[in-house]
Amino acid sequence: MSLTGRVREFRTDERLRWATMVVAILVGLVAAALHWAGLFLGGALVGLAAETRKRALLAGLGFGVLVWVVFAATLLASGDLGQYLAMGQITVVGLAIPVTTATFATLVRWLL
């Protein structure tokens, strides 16, 4: 069976799809914590795990938001969230980058 056939098999079985999505999110979060390119990897993985193309875009958007929430939580834990939010426009850029990067990476879904 080809790689495309295996990916389609994961998308059709709901239990496998959910398990694949959870693994994709975890791998993406770990990769994003290590390097910014992990945003692309995580977005691509959640996009490939999604059932349809529309859901792939939504999954990428959700993954990007999740990455930013985890980032904000680490800032909150270290006591730096207030300073980060006070930076103004840079805060918006810091929110936009993970969301747009992960959403853009889900376009890999159109290839398979």
C-alpha positions in Angstrom: 0.0 0.0 0.0 1.3 3.5 -0.9 1.9 6.3 1.6 -1.2 8.1 0.3 -3.3 5.0 0.9 -2.1 4.7 4.4 -2.8 8.3 5.2 -6.3 7.9 3.8 -6.9 4.8 5.9 -6.0 6.9 9.0 -8.5 9.6 8.0 -11.4 7.2 7.5 -11.2 5.4 10.8 -12.4 7.8 13.5 -10.4 6.2 16.4 -7.2 6.2 14.4 -7.8 9.8 13.2 -8.2 11.0 16.8 -5.1 9.1 18.0 -3.1 10.5 15.0 -4.3 14.0 15.8 -3.3 13.7 19.5 0.2 12.4 18.5 0.5 15.1 15.9 -0.3 17.8 18.4 2.2 16.4 21.0 5.0 16.0 18.4 4.3 19.5 17.1 4.4 21.0 20.6 7.7 19.4 21.4 9.1 20.4 18.1 7.9 24.0 18.4 9.5 24.1 21.9 12.8 23.1 20.4 12.8 25.2 17.2 10.6 27.6 15.4 10.4 25.2 12.4 8.4 22.9 14.7 5.4 25.2 14.0 5.6 24.1 10.4 6.0 20.4 11.4 3.1 20.6 13.9 0.8 22.4 11.4 1.6 19.9 8.6 1.0 16.9 10.9 -2.3 18.1 12.2 -3.3 19.0 8.6 -2.5 15.5 7.4 -4.5 14.0 10.3 -7.6 16.0 9.5 -10.5 14.4 7.7 -11.2 17.2 5.2 -9.3 20.2 3.9 -11.5 22.6 5.7 -10.9 20.8 9.0 -7.2 20.7 8.2 -7.2 24.5 8.1 -9.1 24.7 11.3 -6.8 22.2 13.0 -3.8 24.2 11.9 -5.4 27.4 13.3 -6.2 25.6 16.5 -2.7 24.2 16.8 -1.2 27.7 16.3 -3.5 29.1 19.0 -2.5 26.2 21.3 1.2 26.9 20.8 0.6 30.6 21.7 -1.4 29.6 24.8 1.4 27.3 25.9 3.9 30.1 25.3 1.7 32.6 27.3 1.4 30.0 30.1 5.2 29.7 30.4 5.4 33.5 30.5 2.7 33.5 33.3 4.6 30.9 35.2 7.8 32.9 35.0 6.0 36.1 35.9 6.8 37.9 32.6 3.3 37.8 31.0 2.5 41.4 32.1 5.7 42.7 30.6 5.0 40.8 27.4 1.5 42.1 27.1 2.8 45.7 27.7 5.0 45.6 24.6 2.0 46.5 22.3 2.4 45.6 18.7 5.1 43.1 19.3 2.5 41.1 21.3 0.3 41.0 18.2 3.2 39.8 16.1 4.0 37.1 18.7 0.4 35.9 18.4 0.2 36.1 14.6 3.4 34.2 13.8 2.5 30.8 15.3 -1.1 31.0 14.2 -0.4 31.9 10.6 2.6 29.6 10.3 0.7 26.5 11.6 -2.3 27.4 9.4 -0.1 27.8 6.4 1.7 24.5 7.0 -1.7 22.7 6.8 -1.7 23.4 3.1 0.4 20.2 2.8 -3.0 18.5 3.1 -3.8 19.6 -0.5 -0.8 17.5 -1.7 -2.2 14.2 -0.4 
